[in-house]
Amino acid sequence: MTQYLVTGAAGFIGFHLSKHLLSRGDQVVGFDNLNPYYDPTLKEARLKILFALPGFKFVKGDLADEAAVEKLFKEEMFSKVCHLAAQAGVRYSIENPRAYLLSNEVGFFNMIDCAKRYQKENFVYASSSSVYGSNKKSPFSVFDPVDHPISLYAATKKANELVAHSYSHLFGLRTTGLRFFTVYGPYGRPDMALFKFAKAILEDKAIEVYNHGKMKRDFTFVEDIVSGIVSSLDHNYAYEVFNLGNNRPVQLTYFVECIEKALGKKAKQTLLPMQAGDVAETCADIDYSKEKLGYEPKTPIEQGIEKFIAWYRQYYHI
């Protein structure tokens, strides 16, 4: 049995990771500030499920609160850290940049510095496919340069990787950064396309389709992402960065068709130009993740969307 700290435990990926770790008999201390970036009742519903599982403890606190993070490390028992909490969203970083600097920079530093000082075995953290910015080469490889982020969110994630590298080099802290590619699935975030599209279609409202649907995304089912996170936690590498994606990009128009099929209802579409901070295509080169983590995503987009829609109908009693 291993004891873990999972930050962002009430969030989408943090919830699924915590549930997986608890189900295999490990103990989890969850840390989250339950901020209102999206409907907190969804976060509370996730926590309710976790509280029902043995081995879970929850601490409410903010990453940017140095004293709260210090208290967490001083008082709670855990040997490994999975730092998933962050201010998410590319578009929101244009509207509210300060939130990203506090959570993703100050908060990240508070976490990694405590992990170093309290001599934790492993520090695994969430990066993002957004770090690839305007890179033209596809698929995106972890060995490609990522020096030109096109959103503040991406810049904060690249900065996290640099700080982690310096802490590994200077202090011997074992760190692994995970570049997630468009994660989706049950209990997902309401600001993500799948959630927004399903809600709008069921309410007979038009969905906003950017770049006139001529975009591709490497949609990755949350259970596949969790398998990669768990392998990273189990391996304890000295310093690594991995892509966790599906390696099968999907055209946005086909993505909409899959949602329509799962719902049994056609979408009304408003076609719009590309948004600031967005990219036309994402695709993960996962060869290195396969080699070092045994990572092997298994969920096709059609099956993943069906699972999400089944959950959505059940959760919202539709």
C-alpha positions, -999 to 999 in steps of 0.1 A, spaced: 0 0 0 13 34 -10 1 68 2 -4 95 -24 -11 132 -24 -34 141 -54 -39 178 -59 -70 187 -78 -87 156 -64 -121 171 -70 -112 179 -106 -119 157 -136 -86 138 -139 -77 140 -102 -110 124 -94 -105 95 -118 -69 90 -107 -79 90 -70 -107 65 -76 -82 42 -94 -56 44 -67 -81 38 -39 -96 8 -58 -62 -9 -59 -59 -5 -21 -37 26 -19 -44 57 3 -50 91 -11 -49 126 5 -69 148 -18 -62 186 -20 -84 211 -38 -97 246 -33 -131 238 -50 -129 271 -70 -160 282 -90 -142 282 -124 -170 258 -133 -200 244 -113 -187 233 -79 -216 209 -75 -199 186 -100 -167 187 -79 -188 179 -48 -204 150 -66 -169 136 -75 -158 140 -38 -189 122 -26 -179 91 -46 -143 93 -32 -155 97 4 -173 64 0 -141 46 -7 -117 34 21 -84 52 24 -95 87 12 -90 119 31 -97 154 18 -80 187 27 -94 219 13 -68 245 5 -53 268 -22 -20 260 -40 -10 297 -39 -14 298 -1 22 289 11 11 283 47 -17 259 36 7 239 14 33 238 41 7 226 67 -4 199 42 31 185 38 38 187 75 7 171 88 -4 145 62 12 112 55 21 105 19 52 94 1 44 104 -35 29 135 -50 7 137 -81 2 174 -88 -28 179 -111 -43 210 -97 -40 241 -119 -60 268 -135 -71 252 -167 -83 265 -201 -65 282 -230 -92 307 -237 -98 318 -200 -60 326 -197 -66 354 -222 -94 369 -200 -79 363 -166 -41 359 -168 -35 366 -131 -53 334 -120 -28 314 -141 2 330 -125 -11 324 -90 -22 288 -95 2 275 -121 33 294 -112 32 303 -75 11 272 -67 34 249 -86 65 263 -68 49 259 -34 42 222 -42 75 212 -58 95 231 -31 77 213 -3 81 180 -21 119 186 -22 121 198 15 100 169 28 119 144 7 90 129 -12 98 98 -34 83 111 -66 67 143 -80 45 137 -110 27 167 -124 4 178 -152 18 196 -182 -2 200 -214 -1 195 -252 -5 233 -253 33 236 -248 37 226 -285 22 260 -295 26 267 -332 48 237 -339 42 225 -375 57 190 -372 32 163 -365 29 142 -344 43 162 -315 73 146 -299 87 152 -264 120 157 -282 107 186 -302 115 222 -291 86 239 -273 99 275 -272 69 293 -287 38 290 -267 8 309 -281 -12 312 -248 -4 321 -213 -17 288 -201 8 270 -223 36 293 -211 29 284 -175 30 247 -183 63 251 -201 76 270 -171 66 241 -148 87 217 -168 117 240 -166 113 244 -128 109 206 -124 141 200 -144 161 224 -122 148 207 -90 157 173 -104 191 185 -114 199 205 -83 182 185 -55 177 150 -69 139 153 -67 123 127 -90 100 145 -114 78 135 -143 58 159 -164 28 146 -184 16 164 -215 -21 156 -216 -39 157 -250 -76 168 -249 -89 145 -221 -125 136 -221 -149 111 -204 -175 108 -176 -175 136 -150 -156 157 -174 -152 195 -173 -182 215 -185 -160 240 -203 -147 212 -227 -162 207 -262 -178 173 -255 -197 185 -225 -207 218 -241 -218 202 -273 -239 175 -256 -256 200 -234 -264 224 -263 -277 196 -286 -300 182 -259 -313 218 -252 -319 223 -290 -293 251 -291 -266 257 -317 -231 246 -310 -201 268 -319 -177 250 -343 -144 269 -346 -123 271 -378 -154 259 -396 -148 224 -383 -114 221 -400 -96 212 -368 -82 179 -355 -78 170 -319 -61 140 -303 -90 132 -280 -79 109 -252 -102 90 -229 -97 96 -192 -91 60 -183 -62 58 -207 -48 90 -192 -50 75 -157 -31 44 -168 -3 66 -179 -3 87 -147 -3 55 -125 27 41 -145 46 74 -140 39 72 -103 51 36 -101 83 41 -121 99 69 -101 120 82 -130 147 108 -121 135 133 -147 111 127 -176 85 143 -197 59 122 -215 31 126 -240 -2 111 -229 -24 112 -259 -43 88 -282 -21 92 -314 -53 91 -334 -65 127 -342 -101 132 -350 -116 158 -373 -139 181 -354 -167 174 -379 -165 137 -372 -164 144 -334 -197 162 -338 -211 133 -358 -202 108 -330 -220 130 -305 -250 132 -327 -251 94 -331 -247 88 -294 -275 113 -286 -297 103 -315 -301 139 -324 -287 163 -350 -267 194 -339 -275 229 -350 -241 244 -359 -227 279 -359 -195 279 -379 -168 304 -366 -132 313 -374 -102 301 -354 -100 315 -318 -70 333 -304 -46 309 -287 -59 278 -306 -41 255 -330 -55 236 -360 -43 202 -350 -28 182 -321 -14 147 -323 8 129 -298 38 109 -306 36 83 -279 64 60 -288 86 72 -259 56 68 -235 51 32 -247 88 24 -243 92 39 -208 57 36 -193 42 7 -212 15 33 -221 -11 19 -246 -44 39 -251 -72 15 -259 -104 36 -262 -116 46 -296 -134 79 -299 -168 63 -307 -167 42 -276 -155 70 -254 -182 94 -265 -208 67 -259 -196 63 -223 -197 100 -217 -232 104 -231 -244 74 -210 -230 91 -179 -244 125 -189 -279 112 -192 -277 94 -159 -261 123 -140 -286 149 -153 -316 125 -153 -322 129 -190 
